[in-house]
């Protein structure tokens, strides 16, 4: 299966990251950036999207090496904890900086 990011770089020279730019993935990264890790269910509640949609976007970010998953049993229930790995954190922050430059350029007289 081929996708558009298979043939072109995900991150442009200016830091714009096409993989992170998708609205749900951008929100996932924004939620994960300030914390060490977050439980899947808590992120599901925060983003208010379906479990399958969140799983799909997490899989894309994990495949890119941006998000790591840790599985654990807590209170006899299986839990999945998510964290933004260093490559993901760097890519997210570079993407946000690129967006700020774009918006700043658009707002300039």
N, C-alpha and C positions, 0 to 999 in steps of 0.2 A: 504494500500500500504506500503510495507516494503522497506527500503533501507539499504545499508551497514552500515550507521551510526546509525541505530536503535539498532543494536546488540552490537556495540563496542563504547567505549567512543570517542567523537569527538576530544577532546584534550588529547594528551598523556601526561605522567608525565613530559616530557622534553619541553612541550609547543607546540609541533607540532599539528596543528589543521587541520584535514582532510577536514572539511567543508570549511574552508577559503582557503585551498591549491589549489582548482580548479582555473585555471588561471583567469577567469573573476571575480570570487569572490575575489581573491587576489587583482586584480586591483581596484575593487570597494572599498575595505577596504583601500587600499593605497591612493585613491583619497579622501576618507572621513576622514581619520585620522588627517590631518593637519587643517581641517576646522570645523567650528561649524555645518554647514549644507550646502547642495548643492541642487539645483533644478534638478529634474529628467531629464529635457531636456538638461541641461548643462552637466550632467554626461553622457547622451546618446551621445552627441557630443564629449566629451573628450575620451570616450572609443571606439567610432566608431563601435558600434554593433547595432543589430536590437532592436527595442522597446520591442518586445516579449522576446528576450533573456535577456535583462536587467531586465524586469519585473520578469521573472522566477528566476533569481539569487537573486534579491532583496527579493523576497518572501521567498526563502530558508534562507537567512540571517535574515530576520525579524522573521521567525518562530523559529529560534534559539535564538532570543532575542538580536541579534547583531546590527541590524539596525532598527531605528524607522522612521516611515513615518508621515509627517504632511501635511494635505491637506488644501489648501487655494485657494480663488479666488483672482486673481490679473489681472487687466486690462481686466475684464470680462471673463477671462479664468481660468479654474480650473488648479491649479498647485499642484505638489507633491514635497515636500521638504524632503530630506533624511539626516539622521545623524547617526553616529556611536555611539551607546549607550555605556555606560561604560563597560559592559561585552564584547561587541564587540571590543572596543578599547583595552582592556586588552588582549583578545584572539589574536587579530591581532598583537600586539606588542610582545607577547610571541611567536607567530608563526614566526615572522621575526627573533627574537633572535635564535630560533631553527634552522632556515634555515642558519643563519650566522655560527652557530656552525657546522652544517653539511658541509658547504662549507669550513670553516676553517680547519676542520678535513681532508677534501679531498685534500686541498692545502698544508697541512703540509708534510715535507719531511719524 
